[in-house]
Amino acid sequence: MGGIFGVVSKQSCTLDLFFGVDYHSHLGTKRGGMAVYGEQGFTRSIHNIENTPFRTKFDGDLQELEGNLGIGCISDNEPQPLLIQSHLGSYAITTVGKINNMDELVAEAYENGHIHFMEMSHGRINATELVAAIINQKPTLVEGILYAQEKIEGSMSILILTPEGIYASRDRYGRMPIVIGKKDNAHCVSFESFAYINLGYSDLKELGPGEIDFITPERVEILSPPREEMKICAFLWVYYGYPTSSYEGINVEQMRYQCGRLLARRDQENDVRPDVVAGVPDSGIAHAVGYANESKIPFARPFIKYTPTWPRSFMPTSQGQRNLIARMKLIPVDALIRDKSLLLIDDSIVRGTQLGETTEFLYQSGAKEVHIRPACPPIMFGCRYLNFSRSSSELDLITRRIIQEREGDNVSDDVLLDYANPDSQNYREMVEEIRRRLNFTTLRFHRLDDLVESIGLPDCKLCTYCWSGKK
């Protein structure tokens, strides 16, 4: 994933930009970058932040990054923002999204006169550089951005910094958010709506799907109106979004309470009555509070996340290292675990490794029972639109490994959809196999219809592809 932030101001934008980008650190852990425009023209800085927080790496750059206009990003992928010089003038560009037809677009760029791309490690091309190359094929920035939105398969939100202001483009189907904040003599543009509140900005507007705005300190101008069709990622509320953020007017924390409440409502049909309800820190906690409030079962924190030295969720690129760090961060509270029956809510089950190890950890700490309630349905399909998972293959998903063992290598779409149906026998048997392998006392996933109700938007406006397989 990643996050983007920009500022246009009549005064220095540097500190607002610095803290606004830093507030997106939960969305990525690989690289951070900022570009500003001032009296000396464009200035840029990019750093690796895999083992050091954004603030630490960029604190020493602030005197050099002086200007009134700026953009920045936190990224799990390519280094950015990039500085571009083309027939459209000089500009800086940063993006967040995923390109599925990269080879096709690179070939088209060569055919249209683009001479070369900078090659990154392992022969990859910087996706943000490719987006700039597509934009530069048209006579204006707006035409180029619209062209990029049409050509890119996947999703792509874009900020372009020029000497006059910032062009902000939300991805074509609004799978990710872009919001604009305002204060005296300044505007900001942000992925996360909470990132500018403590900087003195108030909410101005949220861009619609495919909308392009031009932002200056004085005004916000719509250059291309929003499209009707929207498919915002439902997983933003379940996991990625910070609790204080809102998307389409729906707060993340409030949605998670509602999610937990509906999980508890479904569980009233069963005879499970644990001693306490707990959430896996951090994203599972609000779900657990909602469950506890609805079920009247006490909420407790049987393990505490140690954040002073492990503040972020998935720093290393190695899965083994991430599993180790996930285990290292959770410190048990013996008095709340020993001889207790626990109901534990996590945001999701992907590979199953970490939650299986957490469950074993609880048993070793004296728990009698561990009942698991993921806050979303079983993940059945790798995301086609956002880089929300490090999985390189759908067989990384525990669901798909079990289905392959049951059905063989060539599984039809109809069979996969049957496994995704919570009322089917295949679904029940798959869930039971997950429960058995990971040694849960019981396992019940959030249903997709309940998840949609938890969010409160019409189903047609949500992307639920990773659970339903429906594009």
Order of alpha helices (4+ residues) and beta strands (2+ residues): beta-alpha-beta-beta-alpha-beta-beta-beta-alpha-alpha-alpha-beta-beta-beta-beta-beta-beta-beta-beta-beta-beta-alpha-beta-alpha-beta-alpha-beta-alpha-beta-alpha-beta-alpha-alpha-alpha-beta-alpha-beta-alpha
